[in-house]
Amino acid sequence: MQCSIPPFTHQKGFTIIEVIVGMVVLAISFSVLTTLIHPVAKQSADQLHQVKAAELAQSVLNEIQNKAFDENSDMAGGIVRCGESGINCSTAMGPDGTETRATFNDVDDYDGLEYLAGEIRDSQDVLLKLYFGYKMFITVRNDANYDGSFITVPVERARSTAKLITVTITTPTDFTMSFSTYRANF
């Protein structure tokens, strides 16, 4: 028996050059697609972070609004108000002595309160893992004119009229949002 080699037959398929060209075309098309999709994905994440920042700020503003206007004011409001009947409003902003957020009793105690990324806590000093990566900074200023400006050395009228509370939240994507409200002396 004799072994014979079959004659050359034409086989169908791709050559190595065609395969390489196909891979290059696919790589280029995928890179174009990813450059188009990546910014859209980032923008959708930004919107989620902005909503969470607004929720956090609203929660903190509600907490602050429920405090007394001043150290020398009535907690319920209306009965004893600083600036009236010989009761002076306090001149210092920020916590009184060794107060912590859990013991803050008036609006200006929150002035200068700052939480860095991964440190945001609630009013009972419990770490809020939902806001990991967010930063928060709070300022409280006397603003008798309701115009967003404040006097560095306020007169009694400025101290006893209204306080501008501003909560600034920075998201994990470094987008900064400020939320403000007034707390009037009543």
JOCORZI-V601916 format. One record per backbone hydrogen bond with DSSP energy under -1.0 kcal/mol. CO is the residue of the C=O (numbers start at 1). NH is the residue of the N-H. Records with the same first field share a line. If there is no record, write none. Layout:
CO=NH  NH
This chain:
15=19
16=20
17=21
18=22
19=23
20=24
21=25
22=26
23=27
24=28
25=29
26=30
27=31
28=32
29=33
30=34
31=35
32=36
33=37
34=38
37=41
38=42
39=43
40=44
41=45
42=46
43=47
44=48
45=49
46=50
47=51
48=52
49=53
50=54
51=55
52=56
53=57
54=58
55=59
56=60
57=61
58=62
59=63
60=64
61=65
62=66
64=67
68=107
70=73
80=74
81=84
84=87
87=83
100=103
105=68
106=109
107=110
108=94  111
110=113
113=138
115=136
116=119
120=128
122=125
126=122
128=131
129=132
131=134
135=170
136=115
137=168
138=112
139=166
141=164
155=159
156=160
161=185
162=143
163=183
164=141
165=181
166=139
167=179
168=137
169=177
170=135
171=174
175=171
177=169
179=167
181=165
183=163
184=186
